Amino acid sequence: MLTDLVAQVEGFISSHILIFVLVGLGVAFTVATKAVQFRLFGHMWHLMLDSRKQKGTSLSSFQAFTVGLASRVGTGNIAGVSLALIIGGPGALFWMWMVALLGMATSFMESTLAQIFKIKGEDGLSRGGPAYYIERGLGSRVWGCIFAGLLVFSYGLIFPMVQSNTIAQQFRSTAGVPKWVTALILVAISIPIMLGGLRRVAKVTERLVPIMAIAYLVVALVIIVMNITELPRVLSDIFAGAFGLRPGLAGIGGGLWATIFNGAKRGLFSNEAGQGSMPNGAATADVPHPVVQGLIQALGTFVDTIIVCSMTGFMILLAGPSVYVPGQKLEDDILAQAALTHHLDYGTGWTVWFMSIVIFFFAYSSTLGYSVFAEINVNYLGWKKHGSTILHVLMIAATGLGAIAALPLAWSLADLALALMTIINMVAVALLMRYVVRCLRDYDAQRKAGSTEPVFVETPGFFPKPVPDSVWVPVKNSPAETDKPAATDS
């Protein structure tokens, strides 16, 4: 009963409040930044590809990017897309793309704010995120603590259980592996990684995320090439379904609104733009200008939804009526598997194992990303080294428990916490928007003046209010003070 009540409250907030807040502010952020996600799109790729070279006392920009992508790219990119197609029809994929493009502006805003208001810890690592910019930008420690508490509960304790439960169910159905065996394996590999702290998690995701993403994309691209003659039909179905031009393309939700709503909802929640999780990872990067990491994290939104989610969608739609029929009730957790088997299995059974491995890496990498976000917020709440250790022990225990037990009430509470986090974060980002706009103007001005690597220095009067103990104000008489150009609000 309580589980149903919590789920209904969360569903109402997500369906009637969040989706309009995220889309509406996504449009506002796009206008305020002069469509930064489009005009600097090519530059984003340049920054990301060059980000491995950056050195500093904190994480590299690329490591921060992969930590964020590890959290973003999860089982929702497979089962979530399947569910959107089942309920909303092929047109849902179009609306996923549209809201993801708006989400890029939101991701840019929140990640740039995380860089502006970040702090440098005694261990040399940078830390920041919504809790930090709520307190340091808006002056509210109370709301910062509320946000941090919600994030630690959801990302630190409950979501790891959800991911490990998905892994355990997949391996039990595929190979009959007992759930307790999967639990032991997950705990065994989590201990050395999570207890190693932020740097060790970042090193693992730096290597793991590109491999898992590329492997999945290569298989999907092979399927597209094999069915290239069917691609025009699929694209026609997507665009016709998006605008209700063919009644036969509606999902089981029925009608155009179901198509728009379910596509938009999946697009919003798959890439986490606006939820306040990504800025925590973005703040850890050492970059010469806050805008740099904002642009790189915005690219993560594109990769997650426009690339990875689209590959799942095309794989299913190209399979045709033998696997997917619009308006037919199907199982979302096996639809992508059925499509992959249809295209490439040839009776060998290898695709079942491949999908199991993909789900394992997608789900487990998400858990690693969660550990970074949760640790940063535990630190914000005042629990430093011992607090981080306790958190990681609890996360490891939750990962093991989730593999053997389903806790619907806890999962519903975590979803509600996530909805509240998103509202708090989006309000904060909207109120602090001027800081990002001024930073972006400075970045654009330096590039226009010929700088290939803009450098930011916070000068008196640059922001509406000075950032307390800003890491962007150089130490007096330091080389940075004399070497860096002055920032301008132009």
N, C-alpha and C positions, 0 to 999 in steps of 0.2 A: 504493500500500500504506500509506504513512505517512498520507496523507489519510484513508483509511478508518479507520485506527486512532484518529486524533485525533477524527474524527467519532463513533466508537463511544464513546470516553471521554466526550466532551461530551454525547452522547445519554443515557448512563447517569446522569451527574450531573444533567442537566436532568429526566429522567423519574423517577428514584428518590430524589433528594435535594431538588433545588430546589423542585419543585412542592409538596412537603409542608412545606418550610421556609417558603415564601412564604404558603401558605394557613394553616398553623398560627400563624405569627406575626401574620398579618393578623387572625386571630380574637383573639389576645392583645392586639394594639394597639387593636382595636375595644372590647374590654372595658375596658382601661386608660384609654381616653379617654371612656368612657361613650357610645360610638357617636357620636363627633364628626361623622362623615360624614353622619349622619342628622339629628341634633338641630341642627346649624348649617348645614344644606344651603342654606336660603334666604339665610342671612347670607353664605355663600360667594359667591353671585351678586351680592349687594350690594357686597361688597368688590371683586370683579373689575370690575364696571361702573364703580366709582368710582376704580379704580386708575390711570387715565390722568392724574388730576389731581395725583398725588403728584410732588413735586419734591425733588431732592437732588443730591448730588455723584456718586452712582452711578447705576444704571439705575432706571427707574420700576418699580413692581410689575407693571404691565401688560406692560412690555417683557420682564421676567424670565418672566412667564407665557407670552408668545408665543414666546420662545426655547425654553422647555420643550415647548410644543405643536408647534413646528416639528420638533423631534426625534421627538416621539411620533407625530404623524400622518404616516405614510409609506406606502410601498407595501404594508406589512403590513396596513394597513386595507382593502386591496382583495384582493390575492392571498392574504394570510394568512387572512382570513375565508372566502374561497372554499375554501381547503384544509381549514379546520375543518369546513365543511359537507359537503365530499366525504368526509372520513374519518369524521366523527362524526354526520352527519345534521343535520336542523333543530334537534334538541335541544341541539346544541353551542352554539348562540347563547344559550340560557338560562344555561348554565354560564359562558359568557363574562361575562354580566351579574353573576352571583353573585361571581365572583372579583374583578371590577372594583370592586364595592362594598367588598369587603375591602381591595383595593389602595388605595382612597382613604384608609383609615386609615394604611396603610404610607407612602403618599406624604406625608401630613400629618406623620408622625413624622420622617421623614428630612429633609424640607424645613425643618421647625421647628428641628431640630438644626443644620442648615447655617446658619440665621440666628443661633442662640445662639452658635456657635463661630466665626463669620466674623471676618475681619480687614479692616482698611481699608488699602489700598495707598497708595503715595506719589502715584499718579495720581488719587486720590479715589475709585477704584472699590473696592467691597467684593468680597471673594473668600472662598469657603468650599466645603464639600462633604465627602464622606466622608473624604478624606485629612486634611483639617483637623480634623474632630471625632474622628477616630481618634487623632491626635497630641495635640490640645489637651484632649480629654476622657478618653482612655484612656492617654495618656502613651506611646504607641508610635510613634515616628518611623519605625521599620522597616516596620511594617504600613501606615502611611500612604504610604510610598514604594512599597511593593509594589502597593497599590491604584492609586496615581497612574500607575505604570508600565503596569499592565494597561489602564487607561483610555486613556492616550495611544496605546498600540499599537492598540487596537481602534477607538476612536472617532476617533482622529486620523489613522490611516493606512489601516486596512482597510475599515471601514464606508463611508467616502466612495467607495471603489472599487466596492462592492456597489451603491450607489445609482446611480452614473454608468453602470454596466453595464446596470442595469435601464432607464435612460433611453435608452441607445444601442440596446438591443435593440428597445424599443418603437418608436422612430422609424425603425429599419431595416425592421421588419415592416409599419409603417403607410405610410410614404412612400418606402421604399427609400433613406433617407439613410445614406450610408456612416458607419461608426462613427468614422472619423478626423475627419469633419466635426463630428459631435456632440462629440467630445473637444475640438476647437478652440473650439467655442462655449462649452462648460462652463468651460474654462480662461480664456477671455476675460472672461466675466462674473464669475468667481471672484476674479480678481486685484484689482480695485478694492474688492470687498466684504470679502474675508477679510483683505487686508493693511491694511484700515482699522481692524482690531481689534474689541474687544468692542462698543464703542458703535455702530460702523457696522453690524455684524451685527444688533444689537438694533433699530436703526432700520429695517432692511430687513424683519426678521421681524414687527415691529410693524404694518407695512402689508401684507405679503404673506400672513401666516397667516390673518387674518380674511377676506380676499377669497377665497382658495382654498377655505377650509372652507365659507364661506357658499355659494359657487357650487356645490360638490358637494352640499351639503345641500338646496339649492333644487331641483336636478334630481331628487334622490332623493324629496323631498316631493311633487313633481309626479307622479312615478310612483306613489307611495302613494295620492294623491288619485284618480288615474285608475283605480286598482284597489281602491278602498276596499271594494267588496263582497267582495273576496277576502281582505281582511285578517283576518276572523275565522277563516277556514280556516288561514291561515299561523300565526296565534297558537296555534290548536289543535294544529297540527303541532309547533310549537316546544315547547309544554309536554308534549304526549304523548311526543314523542321524548326529552325531557329525563329522563323517568322510565321509559323503555322500555315504555310502555303499548301501543304499536303496533309490532310487529316490522318492518313495511314501511317504517318511518321510520329504520331504522339506516343508518349510512354504510358505506363499504367496509371500515372497521375492524372492523365487526361488534360487536353487543352494547352493553349499557348502559355498561360501563366505557370503551369507546372514545369514546362520546359525552361522558361526563364529563371524561375525561382530555384529549381534544383541545380541547374548549371551554374548560376551565380553563387549559390551556397557552397557547392563543391569547390569552385574556383577560389572563393574567399578563404575557406578553412583548410584547403590542402597546402597552401603556401605560407600560412600563418602571418601574412602581412596585417599589421594592426593589432595583433593579439598581445604584443609586448614581450614575446619570447626572443625574437631575433636580435633586438638591440643589445641584449645581454652579451651575446657572442660578438656583435659588431664592436662593442667598446673595448674588447681585449686586444684589438689590433694596434700596432704601432704604425701610424701613417703620418705623412707630412701635413695633411689637411683633412679636416673632418669630412668634407664632401667626398673624398676618395673612397672611404669605406661605405658611405651612404650609397654611392653608385654601384659598388661591388655587391652589396647586399641586395640592392634592387634587381641586379642581374640574377640573383638566386631565385627570386620570385618567377622570373621568366623561365629559367631552367626547369624549375619544379613543375609549373603548370603548362606553359606553352610547349615545352619539349617532352618531359617525362610523361605527364598525364595524357598528352596528345598521342604519344606512341601506344599507350594502353588502349585509348579510344579507337585509333586506326586499326590496331590488331583485332579488336572485337568486330568493328563494322565491316572490315574486309572479309571476315569469315562468312558473312552472308546468312541466309535464313537457316542453314543447318546448325548454327550456333546462336544467332541473335535475331529476334523478330521484334520490331517496335510494338509496344503494347502488350507483350506477352510476359507473364510473371515468371521470372527466372531467379536463380540463386546468385547473388552478387559475389559471394566468396569463391565461386568456382567458374564464373563466366570467362574471366581472362585465361584461366587454365584451359578451359574448353576450346577457346579460340587458338591458343598456342598449340595445343594438341592437333587441332584441325589442320593448321598450316604446316607444321614441321615434324610431327611425331613419326609418321609412317609405321605405326604399330610397334615401335621400339620401346616406348615408355620413358625415353630420356627427358621429354619435356616436363613430365611430372616432377622429376628430380630437379630439373633446372629451375622451375617455378618455386619449389621448396627452398632452394638455396637463395634465390632472389628475395623471397619473403624473409628468410632468416637475416640476410644482410641489411635489407631495408629496415626491418623492425629493430634489430639490435643497434644499428647505427643511430637510429632515432633516440634510443635509450642513452647512448653516449652523449648526444647533443643535449638531452635533458639534464644530464649530470652537471654539465658546465653551467647552464642557466640557473639550476637550483643552487649550486655552490656559490655563485656570485650573489644571490639574494640571501643566502644564509650569512654570508660575510656582511652584507648590508645591515642585517638585523643585529649585528654585533657579536656574532659567534664566529670567531676567526678560525685558527688551525684546528682546535678540537671539535668545533662545530662542523667543519668540513668533513672531518673523519667520521663523526657520528652520522652525518647525512649520507655519506657513501656506504657505510655499513647498512643503514636502513634501506638505501636504494638496492643494494645487492640482495638483501633479504626480501624486499618487495618483488624483485625480478624473479627470484626462486618461487615465492608464494604464488605469484601471478600465473606461473606455468602450470601449477597443479590445482588452482582454485579460481573460480569466477566469482567476483564480488560486485554484482550489479549496482548496489547502493553506492559503494565507493566510487564506481565509475561515473554514475550519474552526478554525484557531488562534485567530482573533478570537472565534468563538463560544465556544470553551473559556475564553478570557480573560474573556469576559462572565459565564460561569457562575461562575468563581472570584471575580470582582468582587462578584457578587450574594451569595455566601456570606459574604465578608468584611464587606460592608456590613450585611447583616441581623444578623450577630452583634454588630457595633458598635452598631447601632440598639437592639437588645434590651438590651445592657449599659448604654446611656445613656438608657433610656426614662424614668427618673425626672426627668431634666431637662425633658423635654417635658411630662410630667404636671404638674409644678409650674408651668411656664409657662402651661399651659392653665387651671389653677385660677386663676391670677392674672388671666388674660384674662376668664374667666367671672365672677369676683368684681367686676372693674371694670365690666363690662356690667350686672351685676345692680345695682350701685350707681348706675347711670344714665349711665355714660360712653358716649358715642357713638363715641369713638375712643380705646380703651385705649392707654396708653403704658407701656412697660416700662423699669424701672430695676433693675439688678442690685444688690441690697443685701447686706451681709455676712450670710452664713449662709443665703441664699435657696436656693442650689443645694447638692447634697451636697458638692461641692468648688468653690471659686471658679474661674471661667473665666479663664485667664491673659490679661492685657492685654485684658480684655473691652471691646468697643465699646459695651456697654450700661451701663458705669459712667461717669457724666458727669464731665467734667473739673472739678476743684475750682474753686468760685466761678463756674462758667459759668452762663448762663441756664438751661441744661437741668437743672442741679442743683436750681435753685429752682422751676422751672416744672413739672417732671414729678412726678406723685404717686409715692409709694413703692410698690414692688411688695410683695405679700403672698402668703404660702403658705397660702391659705385656700380 
